[in-house]
Amino acid sequence: MRRTQLNIVIDPKLLNALKRESIKSGDTLSNKVSELITQFLSKQKDSSSLSRVDQLERKILVLERKVLDLSTEKQKATPFNEVESKNYSEFMREIFYQKINKEKSITKRKAFNELVKQVEYFHQWNDFYTLRLKEILFVDDYDPFSAKELNNLTIGKECPCPIRTGLINWIEGTNKGHCSCSNLKFPSQQEICENGSILAKNII
């Protein structure tokens, strides 16, 4: 290792302490000073790396919050109209049959019961909505949810739509009652209203 000379002014007490340490370790004073400086710089480098990690973690947290805010903003903030309600009903039906066709071993009745267990967990759900959902999923010439029905189900509620959350939890096998409003892999409530069953193609 190439060496160079460094002349510095040092406190006599510190110099004596360095000499004692070098004698204890059986090393020269020059090597001891070099060792101590190397250790100090290494600690500084590690500390700087940790600081950068902390900064990255903070940035990730900020980004996560922004993504969550954006996903929440994409949930429906205005009342359903009749076209949107029809699109929503068609989307639910398409998702329901896609899952049945994919799993094959599950019957329509079993799939329906599993789905209802997910949505009925939410307090705004009741027997009327269970019957309407059954009609939409089982009857070919069904009447889609009306705007009034979906608005009564969703407006002013903590979870924007128990149907969307129920579908997500049913598909992904999530525990009942888990809020999936911020799930970015699943179309937002507004996207479902605007595009209907077209969005169901790439989900299951």
N, C-alpha and C positions, 0 to 999 in steps of 0.2 A: 504493500500500500504506500503510495507516494505521500511524503510528509512535507509540511511547510512550517516555518517558524512564525509564532504569534507572540508579540511582546505586549503584556498587559500589566496594569497597576492593580494590585490586589491587597486587601486588608491582611496584615501580618497574622492575625488570629486565624483567619480563613486559610491562609497558606499553611500554617502549622497543622491545622485540622486535615488538610489535604495530604500532607506528608505522612501523618499518622495513619490515615486510611490506606495510602499506597504501601506503607511498610507492612500493615496487617495483611493485605492481600498479596504481598510478595511481588508487587509490580512497581514499575518506575513511576515517578510523579507525573511525567508527561503522558504515559499511557492511562493513568488514573483520571487525569483531567479530561482526556479525550473520551474515556468511557462515560464519565458523568455528563458531559455535554451531549453525547450520542443518546443517552437515556432520556435526557431532558427534551431533546428535539423529537424523539419518538413519541413521548407522551403528548407533546404539543400537537403532533400530527394526528394522533388518535383522537384527541379532544376536538380537533377541527373536523375530523370525519364524523364524529358523533353529532357535532353541531349541524353538519350538512344533512345528516339523517333526520334530525329533529325538524329541520326546515322542510324537508321533503314530506315528512309525515303531516306537518301542518298544512302544506299545500294540498295534499291528498284529501284531508278532512274538509278543507274549503271547497274543493271540487265536488266532493260527495254531497255536501250541503246544497251546492248550486244545482247538481243533477236532480236531487230530491225536490228542490223548489220547482225546477222546470217540469218534472213529471207530475207534480201536484197541480201546477198551472194547466197542464194538458187535460186534467180531468174536467168533466162537464160542469160549467159554472152557470149555464142558462137552462131553463126548463126544456124538457123534451117536446118536440113537435111530432105529428103523426108519422111523417116520413122517417124521422130518426128512430121512433119506436118500432116501426116495421123493420128497419135495418138491424136494430138491436135484437129483435126476435129471430130474424133469419140467421144472424151470427151465432146466437146460442144454439139453435137447432143444428147448424152445420158442424160446430165444435162437438156437440153431443154425439152425432153419428160418426164423426171422424174417429173419436176415441173408441167407440164400440167396434168399428171396422178394423181398427188397428189391433186392439186386444183380442178380438174374436171370441175369447172364452167368456166374456162378460155379456149378460143378457140386457135387454133394454130396461127391464124392470129393476134389475140390480143396479145398473148404472144410474138410473133415475133416483133410486133410494139413496145412493151414495152422494149424488149431487145435492139432493134436498137436505141431507144432513149438514152439508156445508153452508147452505144459504139460510136455513131455518135457525141457525145459531144467532143471527142478527135479529134484534128485538122488533124491527119494523116488518119482518116477514111474518105471514100468518097463513091459515089454511086456504084462504081465498087465492093467494099467490101460488101455493102448491098446486091447486087444481088448474089454475091458468097455465102454469109452467108445464104440467102434464099434458094439457091440451095442445100446447104449442109443439111439444116434442113428440107426441104420439099420434096426433091427428093430421092427416095429409092436408085436408082443406081447413086449416086452422085460422082462427082470428088472432093476429099478432097482438102483443101487448099494446094497449092504447097509451097515448101521451099522459092522460090523467093517471092511469095505473102506475106508470114508471115514475111520474113526478111525485106521487104520494109515497112511493117506495124510497125515493132518493133525496129529495130536496131537504136541505137543512140537517142531514144526517152526518154523523161522524165519518162513516165510510161512504164515499160517493155512491157506490152501487153494490149491494150485497151479491147481486147476480155476477158481476164481473169478478169480484173477490172470490165468490164461491166457485166459479169456473176455474180460476187460477189454482186455488187450493185443491180442487178435485183433480185437475190434470197433474199437478206436481206432487200430490200426496201430502200436502201441508196440513198441519193441525187445524181443526175447526176454530173459526174466530180470528185466525191470523189475518192482520190487515195487509193486503197486497196492493194497496193503492199506488205504491211507488215502484211496482214491478215493471221494469223497462222492456223486458222480453215479450211482454204481452201488450197488445194494442190498448191505447188509452180509451177511456170512455167516449171522448169526443171523436176519436178516430173510428171507433165502432159505429157510432151514430152516423158518421158521414159515408162510410164505405161498406158497412154490413158484412155479408158472408164472404166477400172477396178476401178479407183479411184473415180468414180462418185457414187458408190453404197452407201457410207456412208455419203453423203453430204446433201441430201434432205430427 
